[in-house]
Amino acid sequence: MKVSFHGHSVVKIETNGTNILIDPFINGNGETDLKAEDVKADVILLTHGHNDHVGDTVDIAKRNDALVVAPFELATYLGWQGINTHPMHIGGAHEFGFGKVKLTQAFHGSSYTEEENQKIVYTGMPSGILFSAEGKTVYHAGDTGLYSDMKLLGELHRIDLAFLPIGDNFTMGPEDAAIAAEWIGAKKVVPVHYNTFPVIEQNPNAFTNLLKNDTGFVMKAGDKVDL
């Protein structure tokens, strides 16, 4: 399994001949190395409905005939736009041909903002994602604050790589994210959701320095790791 980071909360997983994108916010993301029109994807996994996570999902999914896996309300909303979706919800897991997806809690909001209509569309509960394939597990926390049940994630799952938001203001800040990292017990932890906008500017190295046993490392846009 190959896992790469592409700015903000965009993560790509390559496994079993399948290209998977998580939260493909590309256009408008000054931290990414990707161009939406060039992205190849077989599957898109979405944590919640905010514009900086749904991003370019519709265009990428239509162009690639990709499957979109998302919380039920968000999947329904995207399905109405002609997208092939698989709805799920928190606590539920499903075995796909490319791997296992399980949605976890995330304490945040979830809605899609239609700027031109000044309309906010409710898209259900936000989630985190546990993805398992090839004997490895990747945890993408989505947007969330710190919550005590993160301890259960560490007790119930052997997580090889975790992506945790550190931007503060909308999500956990570095100090809370460091506590989350300790609780989930992942072998490696990568900070995400920072520096894209002024209000979430953070020093990612300051975050990784808070972590024990050298578990934290910073990935720049385009960096890739093998699990």
Secondary structure, 3 states (H helix, E strand, C coil): CEEEECCCCCEEEEECCEEEEECCCCCCCCCCCCCHHHCCCCEEECCCCCHHHHCCHHHHHHHHCCEEEEEHHHHHHHHCCCCEEEEECCCCEEEECCEEEEEEECCCCCEEEEHHHCEEEECCCCEEEEEEECCEEEEECCCCCCCCCHHHHHHHCCCCEEEEECCCCCCCCHHHHHHHHHHHCCCEEEEECCCCCHHHCCCHHHHHCCCCCCCECCCCCCCEEEC
